[in-house]
Structure formats: structure tokens, C-alpha cells
């Protein structure tokens, strides 16, 4: 019997890493927004990207 520990595998794993250079002020704004909305910085950036996609579709 094999004991597979750890988190369960995702159906759509995120394998690509994206780096973005921002100013200290932009970084602080993103961190504050993420903290206020109980999100990670990655979640904030992906949510913003989704909003841009939705605007383009309309």
C-alpha cells in the first residue's frame, strides 16, 4: 500500500511563473489591496487580468 502524502493534484496545475517589475509604491498598493481583500498578490493580479479580458469582450 502506497501512502501518497501532501496536497491533492490539481486538474489544471499552474506551471508557468511570471515576473513583473513594479515601483515600491505600486508594490505597496498591491500588497495593501491584497491584505484588505484577503487575497494573495497572485490572486489580485489574476483577478485584474480577468477584468481586462471581460472589458475587451464587451
HELIX and SHEET records of a PDB file:
HELIX    1   1 UNK A   24  UNK A   36  1                                  13    
HELIX    2   2 UNK A   41  UNK A   57  1                                  17    
END                                                                             
